[in-house]
Amino acid sequence: MSRSREKTKQAVEAEFVALARSVFGEKLVSLTLYGSYLKETFTPGVSDVNVLVIVGESSDAALRDLGAKGSRLMRRHGITPLILTRREFVTSADVFPMEYLDIVETHQVLVGPDVTSELEIDRSNLRHQIEHQLRGNLVSLRQLAVAAGRPRLFKKVLLRRELQQWYGRLAAILRGLLRYKGKTDLPGSPEELVAAVNEAFGFESGPIMQLLACRNRRECPDSFELIDSMLARLTKLVEVVDGLESSGKDK
């Protein structure tokens, strides 16, 4: 383990845990790590450290105390706490199925019980969120296309930068699509994830893979052509997801 990773581990698993115990006291139910911190791709100082903090009841004073005492620690190590009551977490699974399935798949309990075992995620809710997110991204991409048509206000270099960041908005959707298809062992790398989605839905390799190449600065096609092809692919995905049927619950 690198020295920087050791420092982050100490900050998260010792210092932040002690801080949370001190701030929330008996109201602290559990602390659970999730996300990139638990993956090989984690980069200290760059990647966020996601921590699910479950409390018995919310307290404004405790939240202010956490900020006052822990802002420097959290800022320095990229610690991003998601603070919910136990009831809020369990009952919001119908609203955030994509995010909660990510947590269920990759998490590490530091304090208290594993609250993810209490989640019940309905496949119909997963499909609805996937469609909602896809439609939102489609609208945003169309707005980017409009902005790109005003070259004096939107330089080509800014357009390329926007496109390089676009995959981050799609990654959770792609994982959700595979989970909806019943996949449980999801690919680790972005390229493998995109390839798996293409295979699951019968798509040829295309714009999302090109988007990754642009993001990794290997090869970036003409930005306007990439926008056009991305619009076509997202439109097709919306049509496919809109036609999916779902029933039953995944737990």
VOGU-464912 format. One record per residue: x, y, z of N, C-alpha, C in turn; residue number from 0; residue in three letters. Coordinates in steps of 0.1 Angstrom, whole numbers. Layout:
% VOGU-464912
((X,Y,Z),(X,Y,Z),(X,Y,Z),NUM,"ALA") ...
//
This chain:
% VOGU-464912
((8,-12,0),(0,0,0),(9,12,0),0,"MET") ((6,22,-9),(14,34,-10),(12,42,3),1,"SER") ((21,51,5),(21,60,17),(8,69,17),2,"ARG") ((5,74,5),(-6,83,4),(-19,75,7),3,"SER") ((-20,63,2),(-32,54,5),(-33,51,20),4,"ARG") ((-21,49,26),(-21,46,41),(-26,59,48),5,"GLU") ((-22,71,44),(-27,83,50),(-42,84,49),6,"LYS") ((-47,81,37),(-61,83,35),(-69,72,43),7,"THR") ((-64,60,44),(-70,50,52),(-71,54,67),8,"LYS") ((-60,59,72),(-59,64,86),(-70,75,88),9,"GLN") ((-70,84,78),(-79,96,80),(-94,91,79),10,"ALA") ((-97,82,71),(-111,77,69),(-115,67,80),11,"VAL") ((-107,57,81),(-111,46,90),(-108,47,104),12,"GLU") ((-101,57,108),(-98,60,122),(-102,74,126),13,"ALA") ((-97,84,119),(-100,98,123),(-115,102,121),14,"GLU") ((-120,98,109),(-134,102,106),(-144,94,114),15,"PHE") ((-140,81,116),(-149,73,125),(-150,78,139),16,"VAL") ((-138,82,144),(-138,88,158),(-146,101,158),17,"ALA") ((-144,109,148),(-152,122,147),(-167,119,147),18,"LEU") ((-171,110,138),(-186,107,137),(-191,102,150),19,"ALA") ((-184,93,157),(-188,88,170),(-190,100,180),20,"ARG") ((-180,109,180),(-180,120,189),(-192,130,186),21,"SER") ((-194,132,173),(-205,142,169),(-219,137,171),22,"VAL") ((-221,124,166),(-235,119,166),(-238,111,179),23,"PHE") ((-227,106,186),(-230,99,198),(-239,87,197),24,"GLY") ((-248,85,205),(-257,74,205),(-267,74,193),25,"GLU") ((-268,85,186),(-276,86,174),(-270,79,162),26,"LYS") ((-257,77,163),(-250,70,152),(-254,56,151),27,"LEU") ((-259,52,140),(-264,38,138),(-253,30,131),28,"VAL") ((-247,35,119),(-237,28,112),(-229,38,103),29,"SER") ((-217,33,100),(-209,40,90),(-205,29,79),30,"LEU") ((-207,33,67),(-204,23,56),(-197,30,45),31,"THR") ((-185,25,41),(-178,30,29),(-184,24,17),32,"LEU") ((-184,31,6),(-188,26,-7),(-181,33,-18),33,"TYR") ((-182,28,-30),(-177,35,-42),(-163,33,-45),34,"GLY") ((-156,42,-51),(-143,41,-57),(-132,38,-46),35,"SER") ((-134,42,-34),(-124,40,-23),(-121,25,-22),36,"TYR") ((-131,17,-25),(-129,2,-23),(-125,-5,-36),37,"LEU") ((-121,3,-46),(-117,-3,-59),(-102,0,-62),38,"LYS") ((-97,-7,-71),(-83,-6,-74),(-80,8,-81),39,"GLU") ((-90,13,-87),(-89,26,-94),(-88,38,-86),40,"THR") ((-90,36,-72),(-90,48,-63),(-77,55,-63),41,"PHE") ((-77,68,-64),(-65,77,-65),(-66,87,-53),42,"THR") ((-58,85,-43),(-58,94,-31),(-56,109,-36),43,"PRO") ((-64,118,-30),(-63,132,-34),(-71,136,-46),44,"GLY") ((-75,126,-54),(-83,128,-66),(-97,123,-64),45,"VAL") ((-98,110,-61),(-111,103,-60),(-118,107,-47),46,"SER") ((-131,107,-47),(-139,110,-35),(-139,97,-26),47,"ASP") ((-140,99,-13),(-142,88,-4),(-157,89,1),48,"VAL") ((-165,80,-4),(-179,81,-1),(-182,73,12),49,"ASN") ((-189,80,21),(-192,73,34),(-207,75,37),50,"VAL") ((-214,64,38),(-228,64,42),(-229,65,57),51,"LEU") ((-235,75,62),(-236,77,76),(-251,76,80),52,"VAL") ((-255,66,87),(-269,64,91),(-270,67,106),53,"ILE") ((-280,76,108),(-283,81,122),(-297,77,126),54,"VAL") ((-299,77,139),(-313,74,144),(-322,85,141),55,"GLY") ((-318,97,142),(-326,109,139),(-316,120,135),56,"GLU") ((-321,129,126),(-313,140,122),(-312,151,132),57,"SER") ((-300,158,133),(-298,168,142),(-291,180,136),58,"SER") ((-297,191,135),(-290,203,128),(-277,206,136),59,"ASP") ((-278,205,149),(-266,209,157),(-254,199,154),60,"ALA") ((-258,186,153),(-247,176,150),(-241,179,136),61,"ALA") ((-249,182,126),(-244,185,113),(-235,197,113),62,"LEU") ((-239,207,120),(-230,219,121),(-217,215,129),63,"ARG") ((-218,207,139),(-206,203,146),(-197,195,137),64,"ASP") ((-202,186,129),(-194,178,120),(-187,187,110),65,"LEU") ((-193,197,105),(-187,207,96),(-176,215,103),66,"GLY") ((-179,219,115),(-169,228,123),(-157,220,126),67,"ALA") ((-158,207,130),(-147,199,135),(-140,191,124),68,"LYS") ((-148,188,113),(-142,179,103),(-140,185,90),69,"GLY") ((-143,198,87),(-142,203,74),(-128,201,68),70,"SER") ((-117,204,76),(-104,203,71),(-100,188,67),71,"ARG") ((-104,179,76),(-102,165,74),(-109,160,61),72,"LEU") ((-122,164,60),(-129,159,49),(-125,165,35),73,"MET") ((-121,178,36),(-116,185,24),(-103,179,19),74,"ARG") ((-94,177,29),(-80,172,26),(-81,158,19),75,"ARG") ((-89,150,24),(-90,136,19),(-102,133,10),76,"HIS") ((-109,143,7),(-120,141,-2),(-131,132,4),77,"GLY") ((-133,133,17),(-144,125,23),(-157,132,21),78,"ILE") ((-166,124,15),(-180,129,12),(-190,121,19),79,"THR") ((-195,126,31),(-205,118,38),(-219,120,32),80,"PRO") ((-226,109,31),(-241,109,28),(-248,105,41),81,"LEU") ((-255,115,47),(-260,114,60),(-276,113,59),82,"ILE") ((-281,101,64),(-295,98,63),(-299,91,76),83,"LEU") ((-312,93,79),(-317,84,90),(-320,70,84),84,"THR") ((-321,61,93),(-323,47,88),(-336,46,80),85,"ARG") ((-346,53,84),(-359,53,77),(-357,59,64),86,"ARG") ((-351,70,63),(-349,77,50),(-341,68,40),87,"GLU") ((-331,61,45),(-323,53,36),(-332,41,31),88,"PHE") ((-339,35,39),(-346,23,35),(-358,27,26),89,"VAL") ((-365,38,29),(-377,41,22),(-374,49,9),90,"THR") ((-361,53,7),(-358,60,-5),(-352,51,-16),91,"SER") ((-353,38,-14),(-347,29,-24),(-355,29,-37),92,"ALA") ((-368,34,-36),(-376,35,-48),(-372,47,-57),93,"ASP") ((-365,57,-50),(-362,69,-57),(-347,68,-63),94,"VAL") ((-338,61,-56),(-324,60,-60),(-320,46,-62),95,"PHE") ((-327,38,-69),(-323,24,-71),(-309,22,-77),96,"PRO") ((-305,30,-87),(-292,29,-93),(-281,31,-83),97,"MET") ((-282,42,-76),(-272,46,-66),(-271,35,-55),98,"GLU") ((-282,30,-50),(-282,21,-39),(-277,7,-43),99,"TYR") ((-280,3,-56),(-274,-9,-61),(-259,-8,-62),100,"LEU") ((-254,3,-65),(-239,5,-65),(-234,3,-51),101,"ASP") ((-241,9,-41),(-237,7,-27),(-237,-7,-22),102,"ILE") ((-248,-14,-26),(-250,-28,-22),(-239,-36,-28),103,"VAL") ((-235,-34,-40),(-225,-42,-47),(-211,-40,-41),104,"GLU") ((-207,-27,-37),(-194,-25,-33),(-195,-16,-20),105,"THR") ((-193,-23,-8),(-193,-15,4),(-186,-22,15),106,"HIS") ((-182,-15,25),(-175,-20,37),(-180,-13,49),107,"GLN") ((-185,-21,58),(-191,-16,71),(-180,-13,81),108,"VAL") ((-180,-1,86),(-170,3,96),(-176,3,110),109,"LEU") ((-188,7,111),(-195,8,124),(-209,3,123),110,"VAL") ((-214,-5,132),(-228,-9,133),(-232,-19,123),111,"GLY") ((-245,-21,121),(-250,-32,112),(-249,-28,97),112,"PRO") ((-250,-38,89),(-250,-36,74),(-264,-32,70),113,"ASP") ((-267,-19,69),(-281,-15,66),(-284,-17,52),114,"VAL") ((-275,-20,43),(-278,-23,29),(-286,-36,28),115,"THR") ((-285,-45,38),(-293,-57,37),(-308,-55,39),116,"SER") ((-312,-43,44),(-326,-39,46),(-332,-34,34),117,"GLU") ((-325,-31,23),(-330,-25,11),(-338,-35,3),118,"LEU") ((-349,-31,-3),(-357,-38,-13),(-358,-29,-25),119,"GLU") ((-353,-34,-36),(-353,-25,-48),(-361,-32,-59),120,"ILE") ((-371,-25,-63),(-381,-29,-73),(-375,-26,-87),121,"ASP") ((-376,-36,-96),(-370,-35,-109),(-377,-24,-117),122,"ARG") ((-390,-22,-114),(-397,-12,-122),(-392,2,-118),123,"SER") ((-388,4,-105),(-382,17,-101),(-369,19,-107),124,"ASN") ((-361,8,-109),(-348,9,-115),(-350,13,-130),125,"LEU") ((-359,7,-137),(-362,11,-151),(-366,25,-152),126,"ARG") ((-374,30,-143),(-379,44,-143),(-367,53,-141),127,"HIS") ((-359,50,-132),(-347,60,-129),(-338,59,-141),128,"GLN") ((-335,48,-147),(-327,47,-159),(-332,56,-170),129,"ILE") ((-345,54,-172),(-351,62,-183),(-351,77,-180),130,"GLU") ((-353,81,-167),(-353,95,-163),(-339,101,-165),131,"HIS") ((-329,93,-161),(-315,98,-163),(-311,99,-177),132,"GLN") ((-315,89,-185),(-312,89,-199),(-319,101,-206),133,"LEU") ((-331,104,-203),(-338,115,-210),(-332,128,-205),134,"ARG") ((-328,129,-193),(-321,141,-188),(-308,144,-195),135,"GLY") ((-300,133,-197),(-288,134,-204),(-290,138,-219),136,"ASN") ((-300,132,-225),(-304,136,-239),(-307,150,-240),137,"LEU") ((-315,156,-231),(-318,170,-231),(-306,179,-230),138,"VAL") ((-297,175,-220),(-285,182,-218),(-275,182,-230),139,"SER") ((-275,171,-236),(-266,169,-248),(-272,178,-260),140,"LEU") ((-285,179,-261),(-291,187,-271),(-288,202,-268),141,"ARG") ((-288,206,-255),(-284,219,-252),(-269,222,-255),142,"GLN") ((-261,212,-253),(-247,214,-257),(-245,216,-272),143,"LEU") ((-254,208,-279),(-253,210,-294),(-257,224,-298),144,"ALA") ((-267,229,-291),(-271,243,-294),(-260,253,-291),145,"VAL") ((-253,251,-279),(-242,260,-276),(-231,259,-285),146,"ALA") ((-228,247,-290),(-217,245,-300),(-220,252,-313),147,"ALA") ((-232,255,-316),(-236,262,-328),(-233,277,-327),148,"GLY") ((-228,282,-316),(-225,296,-314),(-210,297,-311),149,"ARG") ((-202,296,-322),(-188,294,-320),(-181,306,-313),150,"PRO") ((-187,318,-314),(-181,329,-307),(-182,328,-292),151,"ARG") ((-192,322,-288),(-195,320,-273),(-190,307,-268),152,"LEU") ((-188,297,-276),(-185,284,-272),(-173,278,-281),153,"PHE") ((-161,280,-276),(-150,276,-284),(-149,261,-285),154,"LYS") ((-142,257,-296),(-141,242,-298),(-134,235,-287),155,"LYS") ((-124,241,-281),(-117,235,-270),(-126,233,-258),156,"VAL") ((-135,242,-255),(-144,240,-244),(-154,229,-247),157,"LEU") ((-158,228,-260),(-167,217,-264),(-160,204,-262),158,"LEU") ((-148,202,-265),(-141,190,-263),(-139,187,-249),159,"ARG") ((-137,197,-241),(-136,195,-226),(-149,190,-220),160,"ARG") ((-160,195,-225),(-173,191,-220),(-175,176,-224),161,"GLU") ((-172,173,-236),(-174,159,-240),(-165,149,-232),162,"LEU") ((-153,153,-229),(-144,145,-221),(-149,141,-208),163,"GLN") ((-158,150,-202),(-163,148,-189),(-177,141,-190),164,"GLN") ((-182,139,-202),(-195,134,-203),(-197,119,-198),165,"TRP") ((-187,111,-199),(-188,97,-196),(-192,95,-181),166,"TYR") ((-187,104,-173),(-190,104,-158),(-205,104,-156),167,"GLY") ((-213,111,-165),(-227,112,-163),(-234,99,-167),168,"ARG") ((-227,91,-176),(-233,79,-181),(-230,66,-174),169,"LEU") ((-219,66,-166),(-214,54,-160),(-225,47,-151),170,"ALA") ((-231,55,-143),(-242,49,-134),(-253,43,-142),171,"ALA") ((-257,50,-153),(-268,45,-161),(-264,32,-168),172,"ILE") ((-251,31,-173),(-247,19,-179),(-247,7,-169),173,"LEU") ((-243,10,-157),(-243,-1,-147),(-258,-5,-144),174,"ARG") ((-267,5,-143),(-281,2,-141),(-287,-6,-152),175,"GLY") ((-283,-3,-165),(-288,-11,-176),(-284,-26,-175),176,"LEU") ((-271,-28,-171),(-267,-42,-170),(-274,-49,-158),177,"LEU") ((-276,-42,-147),(-283,-48,-136),(-297,-51,-140),178,"ARG") ((-303,-42,-147),(-317,-45,-152),(-318,-58,-160),179,"TYR") ((-307,-60,-168),(-306,-72,-176),(-303,-85,-168),180,"LYS") ((-301,-83,-154),(-298,-94,-146),(-284,-97,-143),181,"GLY") ((-275,-88,-148),(-260,-89,-146),(-257,-85,-132),182,"LYS") ((-249,-94,-125),(-245,-90,-111),(-230,-88,-110),183,"THR") ((-222,-95,-118),(-207,-93,-117),(-203,-83,-128),184,"ASP") ((-204,-70,-125),(-202,-59,-135),(-187,-57,-138),185,"LEU") ((-184,-54,-150),(-170,-51,-154),(-164,-40,-146),186,"PRO") ((-151,-41,-144),(-144,-31,-136),(-140,-18,-144),187,"GLY") ((-135,-20,-156),(-130,-9,-164),(-142,-2,-172),188,"SER") ((-141,11,-175),(-151,17,-183),(-152,11,-197),189,"PRO") ((-141,7,-203),(-142,1,-216),(-150,-12,-216),190,"GLU") ((-147,-20,-206),(-154,-33,-205),(-169,-31,-202),191,"GLU") ((-172,-21,-194),(-186,-17,-191),(-193,-14,-203),192,"LEU") ((-188,-5,-211),(-194,0,-223),(-196,-12,-233),193,"VAL") ((-186,-21,-234),(-187,-32,-243),(-197,-42,-238),194,"ALA") ((-199,-44,-225),(-209,-53,-220),(-223,-47,-223),195,"ALA") ((-225,-34,-222),(-238,-28,-225),(-241,-30,-240),196,"VAL") ((-231,-27,-248),(-233,-29,-263),(-237,-43,-266),197,"ASN") ((-231,-53,-259),(-234,-67,-262),(-248,-70,-257),198,"GLU") ((-251,-65,-245),(-264,-69,-239),(-276,-63,-247),199,"ALA") ((-274,-52,-253),(-285,-46,-260),(-283,-46,-276),200,"PHE") ((-273,-53,-280),(-272,-56,-294),(-267,-43,-302),201,"GLY") ((-259,-35,-296),(-253,-23,-303),(-239,-26,-308),202,"PHE") ((-236,-20,-319),(-222,-20,-324),(-214,-10,-315),203,"GLU") ((-201,-13,-314),(-192,-4,-307),(-193,10,-314),204,"SER") ((-194,20,-306),(-196,33,-313),(-193,45,-304),205,"GLY") ((-203,55,-303),(-199,68,-297),(-195,68,-283),206,"PRO") ((-200,59,-274),(-196,60,-260),(-182,55,-259),207,"ILE") ((-178,45,-267),(-164,40,-267),(-155,51,-272),208,"MET") ((-160,59,-282),(-152,70,-287),(-151,81,-277),209,"GLN") ((-162,83,-269),(-161,92,-258),(-151,89,-248),210,"LEU") ((-149,76,-245),(-139,72,-236),(-125,74,-241),211,"LEU") ((-123,71,-254),(-110,74,-260),(-107,89,-259),212,"ALA") ((-117,97,-261),(-115,112,-261),(-112,116,-246),213,"CYS") ((-119,110,-237),(-117,113,-223),(-103,109,-218),214,"ARG") ((-98,98,-223),(-84,93,-220),(-74,99,-229),215,"ASN") ((-77,108,-237),(-68,116,-246),(-61,106,-255),216,"ARG") ((-66,95,-259),(-60,86,-268),(-63,91,-283),217,"ARG") ((-76,93,-285),(-80,98,-298),(-94,104,-297),218,"GLU") ((-95,116,-301),(-107,124,-300),(-112,127,-314),219,"CYS") ((-124,122,-318),(-129,125,-331),(-134,139,-332),220,"PRO") ((-139,144,-343),(-145,157,-344),(-156,158,-334),221,"ASP") ((-156,169,-326),(-165,171,-316),(-180,171,-320),222,"SER") ((-182,178,-332),(-195,179,-337),(-201,165,-342),223,"PHE") ((-192,158,-348),(-196,144,-352),(-199,135,-340),224,"GLU") ((-191,137,-329),(-193,129,-317),(-206,133,-311),225,"LEU") ((-210,145,-310),(-222,149,-305),(-234,143,-312),226,"ILE") ((-233,144,-326),(-244,138,-334),(-245,123,-331),227,"ASP") ((-234,116,-331),(-235,101,-329),(-240,98,-314),228,"SER") ((-236,106,-304),(-240,104,-291),(-255,107,-290),229,"MET") ((-260,117,-297),(-275,120,-297),(-282,108,-302),230,"LEU") ((-277,102,-313),(-284,91,-319),(-284,79,-310),231,"ALA") ((-272,76,-303),(-272,65,-294),(-281,67,-281),232,"ARG") ((-281,79,-276),(-289,81,-264),(-304,80,-268),233,"LEU") ((-307,85,-279),(-321,84,-284),(-326,70,-285),234,"THR") ((-317,62,-291),(-320,47,-292),(-321,41,-279),235,"LYS") ((-312,44,-269),(-313,38,-256),(-326,42,-249),236,"LEU") ((-330,54,-251),(-343,58,-245),(-354,50,-250),237,"VAL") ((-354,48,-263),(-365,40,-270),(-364,25,-265),238,"GLU") ((-352,20,-263),(-351,6,-258),(-356,5,-244),239,"VAL") ((-352,14,-235),(-356,14,-221),(-370,16,-220),240,"VAL") ((-376,25,-228),(-390,28,-227),(-399,16,-230),241,"ASP") ((-393,7,-238),(-400,-5,-242),(-398,-17,-233),242,"GLY") ((-390,-16,-223),(-387,-27,-214),(-399,-28,-204),243,"LEU") ((-401,-41,-200),(-411,-43,-190),(-404,-49,-178),244,"GLU") ((-410,-46,-166),(-403,-51,-154),(-414,-54,-144),245,"SER") ((-411,-64,-135),(-419,-68,-125),(-411,-75,-114),246,"SER") ((-416,-75,-102),(-409,-82,-91),(-399,-73,-85),247,"GLY") ((-393,-78,-74),(-383,-71,-66),(-370,-78,-66),248,"LYS") ((-359,-70,-66),(-346,-75,-64),(-341,-70,-51),249,"ASP") ((-336,-79,-43),(-331,-76,-30),(-317,-79,-28),250,"LYS") 
//
